[in-house]
Structures are given as C-alpha cells and as structure tokens.
C-alpha cells in the first residue's frame, strides 16, 4: 500500500482524531512497488505514517488542500468488512434515535465525517437509498457502499447514485456519476420519480432525486419544521425560499390560519402545490407564489382577497449565500438585508424562524447579522430558540467543521 509520510509534529491533529490530512503536512509519498507508476491516483486507499514511522491510519488520497480523508485510525489496512460494519453502525444510531418507524421513512443514514465516513452521504426515502459522494475515494467504493446499505437497511430495495454535482470538478473519474447502483426488478432503468412518495413525521412528500436539489429533499430541517408546527396555530404564515414546501405543510397541520409559500423557481412552486394537495386536498388556506424573495418582501403583499397583509410567523430558509470563505462578507450583507425586511413586515408579537446553511458562515457571524437587522429596523427582539441540524446529521466531536446549519427563532415586539 502507498504510504503518506507526514512532516515532523504534523501527526498531532490525527492523534486527536481529526479526519483530514492537509497537503501542507505531507513530507513525501512512498509508492507501493506493486502499484502503477502514476500512483497514488486520486481515490486510492493509502496508509498515513508519522515522521517517526508510526502508523496513524488509512484513508482516501485526493488532490487539493485536503490530501487524505481518514477512514480508520491506527490500522495499516481497511478491514475486509469495513463498509458493512461502518454502515451498520450508522443504521444502529438511527434506530436508537427512533427515526426508523412506519410514519417516518425519510432520514439520513450516513452524514460524512459525522458518521466517520468522510465524503459520503446516504439518504433513505422509503425503499430507496440515494448515495452521494463528495470525494473520489467514495465514488470508487460506490458499489461496495450500495451493497452494504442494501444488506443493512431492511426496507431498502433500490440504491440510486447522485454525485454529478458533488464530486471534485477537475477529478479524473471513471464510471457514471449518476444512475442506479442497485434496483429491484420492478424499478426500471429510467424510472421516473414523479410519483415517488415518502413519509416524514406522518406527512407525505414527493421526492425527486433525479432533478431535485441535494438528494431530492432537505432532510436536515425535519426537527425545525416540527417546531414551526407547534407555533403555527391561528397564525398567518409566510414560508420564504420554500422549495418543496416542508415548513408550509407542518404549519398547515399545526392549524395555521393561512400559509403563503414563496420560491423563485416555478418548478418548486409546482411541487409545493402537489405536496399540499396530497396532504391537505382542496385546502383554501394555502397559496403559492413564484417570486424573488427580496422583491416579495419589499413589495406590499396582497393576498387572494386583494387585501394588504402582514404575517404572524415568517420562515427564512435561503440557499447557502456563501459556499466558500471569499463570499462570506457579501453573504452576511444578504442575511442582514433579508432579515431586516422580514422583521419590518412581521406583526407585533410575531415569530421569525431564520436560518443559514452556509458552512463558511459561523453561528456567531450569522447571529451578528440578524442582530444588525433588528437594530436597523429598531424593533425589540427576543431569541426564543437557537437551532441546528438534526440528530441524523451528527457532528463528529473531533471535526467541529461539520456543524453547518444555524437557526434562530425570534419573538418580535
């Protein structure tokens, strides 16, 4: 096996079980004589050693600032049953959390570093697992991963692979980035997901992993959607950046007086209407708008009865405003602007749910942006809850960078 030898004292983070080896920590690479001359290739499993020759672990080699993602610490090679035992361990956690039950067959099975499988995402939708690789190493192991998922999760019959948008752009990758890895006999090669439904806390959602964002659904807001349900009774609710309408459905079930869903994508709005019709057929409380969120909040909002309205409960769950650190400053301006507009529009005694899913924006910076928005508007605001990603998106205690979702629930006087 190819050996990656670190510079002196660069093993300290690995001794604290941080799963990344940065390229600047690598002194040299010792090739296995049985490997081809161009080894290590991106995605190869390599052995990492300290400058003194101590074995630190094995992981996937990759090109870029992160040179190795550690799969197992303190071993010279991966055990033969590595994928089976790792996937089984992740599934046991989800069973322990009570997420695997008849009214909830939608959950994240593997959350990258949070489940000690860096670079791998696996989401479960009823009888289908959707696998997403964020590293070439996980792409190379996709068939072993699919088999381990099928062998581990009793409900799963099909495994779909969706990594066309997540693998490194410049990587030399063999094999398809998207398509079925395992499919049951009644699941055709080009199966349309337009009629595929899964359950989250008893609500039905149409999942489109072929064309939808992420793996088809934003599972990471499940617990926060349930909190909206608790606050929604008797309120006029506005769900901005609604995508598939998750927050909207929970608000309707919670007894909201009215729910408006807004997204710039017409396809998203169509999907919201499909989900609402499935769960609340012919419910007059819901209306959906294809509109830019900033424009919608800036304008006088007219309801279906041609009345100007404000809202009692507003949800702001925008896409990542900053996907890298160079964009953080502009992202914080965006968060301040959208939150100021929402605080301006909300009725006295209203509740604002506001989120950032930008990993590059830490929770203190996000909180400061929201504070600045409140100060700009000049209203009195209390923090009721500080929110984060749910338990099936765990944060590895040795890898705090995995905490990406931040949210605040505000009471606005």
N, C-alpha and C positions, 0 to 999 in steps of 0.2 A: 504494500500500500504506500502511496506517496505520503511523505512526511513534510509537514509545515513546521519549520523551526522558528520560534519566536526570539526576539531580541531580549537581552537580559532585563529582568524585572517586569516584562510585559505580560507575564502569566497571572499577575495579581487579580485582574478582573475575572479571569476564568476560575480562579480559586474561590471567588465569591459567586460563582455560577452564573455570571452574565454570559448569555449565549452567543455573543458576537466577537469575532476576532477582526480587528480593523487592519487594513492593509499596511498602515504605518508601523504596526507591531511585528510584522513578518521580517525575519532576518534573511532566510533563504528557504528554498524548496528542494527537498531531496527526492528525486524521482525513483519510483519502483522500477527496477531493471526490466520487469515483465510488462511495463506499461509502454504505450507508443511514445515516440519521441516528442510529440506535442503535448504530452501530459504536463500538469493536470489540466484536463478540459473542464470548462465550466459545468458544474453539476456533479463532478466526481466526488466520491466519498474519500476524504483524506484524514490522516492522523495528525493531531497537533501535539507538539512537544515543546517544553520549555528550553531555554538556552542550555540548561544543565542536562537535558535529555530525558526529563521526567514526562511520562505520558499524561496529557491533560484531557484528552477526549478525541472523538471523531465527529466530523461534520461535513457539510456540503461546501465545496470550493466554489467561489464565484468571483466575477470580475467587478471591480468597483471599490468604493471606500470600505465596505464590509467584505473581507476576504474569505471568511469561513463562518457559517452558521452552525453552531454546535448542536448535534443531535443527542449525544450521550457523553457524559463526563466520566473521566477516569478509566476508560476502556481503550483497547487497541483496535478493536473492530466492532462493528454493529452485530448484536446477537442475531441469529438466523430468524427468530420470531419477533424482531424489533417492531415491525408495523402492526402485527396482531396485538402485541401487548400494549403498545402505545395507544392505539385506537380504542382498545378495550378499557384502558384506564380512563380515557376521556368520557366514554359512554357511562361508566360507573358513576362518575361525578354527576352527569346529567340525570341519571336515575335517582341518585341521592338528593338532588335538588328538587325532585318532584316534577320535572319538566316533561317526562315521558308518560303521557296519560291520554285517555280517549279524547278529551276535549282540547288537547294541545299536542299536535303532532308536528309543530313547527319550532325548531330550536337549532342553535349552533352546536354541532358536535365537536369540532376542533377549531380553536382560536389561536393559531400560530404559536408564538412564544408563550402565551398564557397557558397553553397545554403542552409546553415543552416540545413542540413540533414547529420550529421556526420556518415561516414561509408557506404554511399550509392552512387553508380554510376549508371546512366541510360544514355545509348547512343541510339540515334534514327537512324535507317537505313531504309529509305523509310517507308514501312508499318510495320516494326518490331522494337520493343524496346528490347534492351539487358540490363538486370539488373544484377548488380554485387554488392554483399555485402562484406564489409570489416570488419563487426562486426557481432557477433552472434545475436544481437538485430535486425539488419536489415534482417538477414536471417529469424528470427522468424516472421517478418512482411512482408515477400516477397509477399504473396498472396494479402494482402491489398494494397501494393505498386503497384502490377501489375494491379489491378482493377482501382486504381486512375489514373495510366498512360493511360489505355485504355479509361477511361471516359474523360480524359483531352485533349489528343492529337488526333485531328480528323483523321489524316492519319493512326494512329496505329491500326492494326488488330490483331497482334501477339505479345506476350511477351515471350522472352526466358531468362532463368536464367543461369548465368555462374559464379559460385563462387567457383569452386573446387580448384583454386589456390590462392584465396584471403582471405578465412576465416582462423581464427586462427588455427594453426596446431593441437594443443592439445585440442581444444574445443570439448566437448561432444555435437554433433549436430545430431538432428533428422531430417529426411526428406532428399530428394535428394539435392545435391549441384549444379546439372546441369540438365537442361531439360526444356521443355515447361511449362510455367505457364498458359498461355492463347494462344490458337491457333485457327485460323479461320478454317472452315470446310474443306477448300481445302489445308490446311497445315498439312501434315501427321506427325505422331508421330516421325518418324526418318528422317524428311525432310533433304535432302542434300542441303547445301548452295552453292554448287559449281557453280550454275547458278544464284545466287542472286546478283543483281547489285544495287548500289545506286549512287547518284549524289553528287558531291562536286564542287561547282562553275562551273557547266556545264561539268565536266569531269566524266566519268563513272569508278567506281571501283568495282571489285568483292569482296564481303565481306564474310568471312568465320568465323562466330562466334563460330562454333563448334571446329575448330582446330587452329584458328589464335591466335595471341598474343593479350593481353588485351581483348577488346570485339570484336576483329576482324579487327580493323583499328586504326591508330594513328591520331585521330581527332585533337589532340592538336597542330599539325603543319600546320593547314589549312592556316592561315594568312601568315606564314613564307614561305609556298610553293608559295603563290601568289606573294610574294616579289621576290623569285627566278625567277618567270616568267618575271618580269619586267627587270631583269638583264641579261637574257639568250640570247638575240638576237645576232646571229652571233658568239656565243662562243662554244668552246669545253668544255663540262660539264662532271664532274665526280661526281656521287652520291654514296657515300660510306654508308655501312650499310643500303641498300636501302629498305629492307623489301618488301612492295608491290609496290614500285616504285613511290610513290606520288610525290616527288620532280622531278623525271625524266619526268613524264607526263606534269607537269607545265612548265618545261624547254623546252620540245618539242613544246608545244603550244606557248611558248614565242619566238620561232624562233631560237632555238639553232642550231649551225652547226652540232654538234654531241653530243650524250649523252651516256655515259657508266654507267651502273648500276652494283654495286658490293655488294654481300652479301655472307656470309659463308654458308647459307642454300640453298641447291638445290631447296627445295620446294618454298622458297621465290623467287628465280630466275624464276622458272616456273610461279609463279603468276605475277611477273613483266611483263613477256612476254605476258601473257594473257591480262593484263590491257593495255599494249601498243598496242597490236593487235586490241583490242576493240575500242580504241580512235584514233589510227593512223595506220590503216592497211597497211602492206607492206611498212612501212617507213624505209628506209635504214639508217637513222641517228642513230638508237638505237642499242646498243649491251649490252648484259648482261653477267656477269661473276660470277660463284660460286667460291669464293676465300676468304681467310682470309684478312681482311682489312690491317693489318700491313704488311703482306707479299706482298700484291698487291702494296702498296706504296713504299716498299723497293726495289722492282724489277724495271728493265727497262720496261716500259709499252709499249707493242707492239699493234698497232691497227690492224684491219682486213686486212689492206693492207701491213702488215709486216713493218710498219714504227714506229720508236720510237716517242712517243708523250708526251707532257705535256698538261696541261689544263689551260683554262682561268677562269673557275669557278668550285670550289670544294665544295661539301656539306659533312660535317661530322656530322652525327646524330646517335651516337652509343647508344647501350642499356646502362642502368644505370651501370656505373663502380663501384658505391658504393651504396649498398642497406641498409647499416647501418653505423654508425659512426666509427666503428672499421676498416672499409675498406677505409676510406677517403684518407689516405696517399698514398696507392697504386693506388687509383683511380686518384689522381692528377698527379701521375707519368705517368699513362696511357694517360690522356688528354694531358700532355706536349709532350709525345712521338708522338702521332698520329698527333697533330697539327704541330709539328716540321717537320714531314715527308711531310705533305701537303704543308706547306709554302715553303719547299725545292723544291717541284715538280711544283708549280704553276708558270705560266709565268709572266714576269714583267707586271704590270698593271692588274693582276688577282684579283679575288674576292673570298674570303673564307667565307662560312657560317659554323659556328662551334657551336655545342650545347652540353649541359649537361642536362639530365633529372633526375639526382641523387638528391633527396631531401636532402640527407645528405651533399652535397657539395653546399655551399652558393655561390652567384654570385661573391663575391669578391675573393674567393679562386679559382673559375674557371677562372676568368679574369687574376689572377696572373699566373695560369698555362699556359694560352695562351700567356701572356707576356713573360714568361720564354722561351717558344718555339720559339717565334720570335727573342728574344735576342740570343738564342742558334744558330739559323741559320744565324743571322746577316743581315737580310733584313729590310728595312724600311716599317713599317706597320701603317696604319691608321684605327681607328674604325669608321665605317660608320653608323652602327645601333647597338643598344642593344635590344635584342629580348626577348620575354617572351611568356607565354601561352596565348591563345586567349580568347575572351570575354565570351565564353560559358564554360570556365574553370576558373571562377572568384575566387579571393582571398578574403575571409572574412577579413575585416579590423581588426577584433578582433582576427584573427588567421593567423598571417603572415607566419606560417609554411606551409601554403598551396601553397606558391609560389615555385614551384619545377622546372619549365622549364626555362633554361637560355640559351641565344644565343648571339653571336657576328657576325657581318658582317664586314670583314676586307678587306681593299684595300692594296695589297702587291706590292711594287715597285720592 
